[in-house]
């Protein structure tokens, strides 16, 4: 699913009006009918509503929805934020229709016109839509704070009023919605952590905009869904053998952190790699051989950390580096020598990223299309702090292009930035995965898919999606509080099976 800017969303409306063809007011009626059906399906009909409208087309949506609610015997009071000028044509047309029904319409012209909202009313927020380009202020800001302070359930039409679509709204007055009924597509604003308390539960409603429009828009940002994953997932040939699915090397573990190596190794095997070798310090030999018998083990000459690999690295299809390796000086030198010697993409995570952040010259040793998988703090150490989530996304894209690497910024909607400037947000996963070891599982999964011949781009996208989906299965079974990273591993098979 493509993620569009406010300008592109407006152009999609115009394209639909021109090519369907359909009038603007009829398209508004169709969109609002879908919102009304959502209210019906969620058992809101029959309740009392306070509908707050601006005088743009988002306000026109609110007026049309108020009319439909009145026609279905729901008590409604309409509040119109009055600025002393006419509304848009579609707003005025819907206002006229409401006047014919003798609806209860009240105008908010001053702060004195802002009155308490009945405690049981459902609030419909239709003050401002996707086209907003400056912070709310004055009377409008006071009204937003009044609505938020009411304690009532709030349903925003298209986007919470005051929220920008594609830039930060930090510190601005914004409606705090319980539900957001987003028309036709996701918006970037819904996918960043800084807006998590503003959007509530987001519901994307198909209002029938013309699908041919998307062919005219360059794909920049997308939300990964199951249909896309199914299109890139490779089914196995019945006559395949282990040599068809690659040989991966994991450089992982140190004294006290062998669990990270074990989690990554199991995830790699569960994700279908043909052969797996794990290089670990001596202290982890029994751990690895006992807990992951399917993995082959190379033992370092050092007891506690990885220091030396006396192997021809070129025989491996991919190398995953980082889970539990620590930041010992000898390990730092090993990482530099591996990156210098290995000419194929690597996966760098955890302490490998921390080592690189302290030795930025190692960036130049990364092979093109290597995959970096930082969480936000690791990202800051690598590339510096940003003032908000939108600036961070731009930084991820900028650095992916500069390094010619795939950067996976982990989070609720994990963001995958590609060297060509495109980006993908993931749609699976849950807060139960916010525990130690989850990242090690992801490293093993990306390593496995790269070993099997997927491109770095598809390996990262596929691994992130299935990692989140396995986490969702684990949470459904055990709860978000109780699930462990090892439970994600145990559900990888279920996640992969769900693609068929």
Protein Blocks (a to p, Z undefined) as FASTA:
>chain_A
ZZddfklmmmmmmmmmmmmpccfklmmmmmmmmmmmmmmmnopgopacdddddfbfklmm
mmmmmmmmmmnopacddddddehiacdfklmmmmmmmmmnopacdddfbfklpccddfkb
ccddffbcfklcbdcehjllmmmmmmmmnopacddehiaghiafkbcfehiacdddfbdc
dehiacfklmcfklmmmnmpaddddehiafklmmmpccfbdcddfklmmmmpccddfkbc
fklnopadddeddehilmmmmmmmmmmmmnopabdcddddfklmmmmmmmmmmbccdddf
bfkbcfbdcddfklpgbdcehihnajafklmmmmmmmmmmpmcdcddehjlmmmmmmmmm
lmmmpcghiacdddfklmmmmnopafbfklmmmmmmmmmmmnopacddddfklcdddfko
pacddfedcfklmcghjlmmmmmmmmmmmmnopafklmmmmmmmmmmmmmmmmmmmnojk
lpcfklmmmmmmmmmmmmZZ
